Amino acid sequence: MRLSAATIDRLPASVARFDYDRMAQRIGIVHLGIGAFTRAHQAVFTDLAMAAGDRDWGIVGASLRSPAARDMLNPQDGLFTVTETATDAPQTRLIGSVRDVIVASTTNDDLHRTLVSPATAIVTMTVTEKGYHRRPDGSLDLAAVGQAGGTLYHHLARAFAGRRDAGTGGLTLLSCDNVADNGRALAASLGAWLDHIDPTLGSWFASECTCPSTMVDRIVPAVTPTDLDTVEARLGVRDEAAVLTEPFAQWVIEDDFAGRRPSWDAVGAQIVANVAPYETAKLRMLNGAHSALAYLGLHRGLASVHEAISDPVIGPTVERLMRDEAAAGLDPAPGQDLTAYADALLARFANPTLRHALRQIGSDGSQKIPQRWLASLEANRLRGRTCPETLSALAAWMLHVRGDGGPVDDPRAAELAAAWDSAGRDGIVDAIVGERGLLAGAWRPRVQDKVILAEKLATFDRR
Ligand code: CS2
């Protein structure tokens, strides 16, 4: 029996749930790129805010490409469960905030109608790092956006024109991706696209809309068929959109909304004046450690974060990367305790119930590495410090994109493979992080950094 509005009563009493009238809530949020992370993070905060008394924050999710989320959620009336797992008994909550999922490519007008609706106040998004089409130096790749079509820029530009012409007013655009200074980055890229297609729309956007920066954090492994069977065995109802996650969740949002907003702060989100210290620490310590676990772990034949952090060589390497390199390159906010943060991250990585696949984290490295490692290397370079463990991780990634661990899942895989073909092991460091390298822009390595990188490559290389 499939989960839906008609079968909610079959769920065991132990499943926590909302008591607001779902169908009476207006749609206040459109989410672009709805996937497992959104279901376990923004949708939960919004459901909790409505359960605590706030109203009219129904979410319409949009997939920019694949129909998978629509096919999971719409037959279930948008309902799904989130199960938190750690060593104690799992805790499940039924989430009621998502009302509908639209596949933007086939039903463009449904998405457009929702985006221009006066009730819609916020557009949240998780389009992944590559969805922003930025170059390693952070600038928008206009040609790539034009070629791709159907990007967030296309949908928002059309919606802005509709809202401007109807006098509906602006929107708050909330990037929930692991991109450094994500609000500022979104505002700059969107501004560049609008100026390119219609400068008057660029001015409307600049005066009517805001793009607060956010730090989002929750570890959400890709859901497997076995996970769905386990959840079904516990709940007695089949939930094709179920997600499993850790108990921890954090959301820090810059206080810069264009209009109304849900009381996310009443249910644990932090609304602050400046997100940067939290966001930078998260990207360089959590995500930086994750990527290091991924490439060092895959190189040693390991499969999950939990296995990699328990490995006698990789565990201490990654801990040093986090404490002695990433944290050492940060300027913490008053009261921000980076030592305690590192302790908490190590405990979260060690959660044996999550089975977070290293392959999942290892995808799209060319898009993740600039803000996770290169920014950290640059901050340390400016302080005159060397980062041997980050350089180890970088060497492991270079071998990974040569194809040492199988097919490479990265939008720049072909360019990286071509760099290996023409430069070989002796030239690959320059071909990637040199002045004209594929990832140039975020870090200016010193000669000694390149020497260490070349040594690490030689040590790891098994060919
Ligand atoms: C991970 C993140 O897949 C990845 O690249 O590092 O998804 C990570 O799990 C989240 O950012 C945690 O908040």
Residues whose N, C-alpha, C, O or C-beta is under 5 A from the ligand:
A	BS01	CS2	V216 D217 R218 I219 V220 N287 H290 Q360 I361
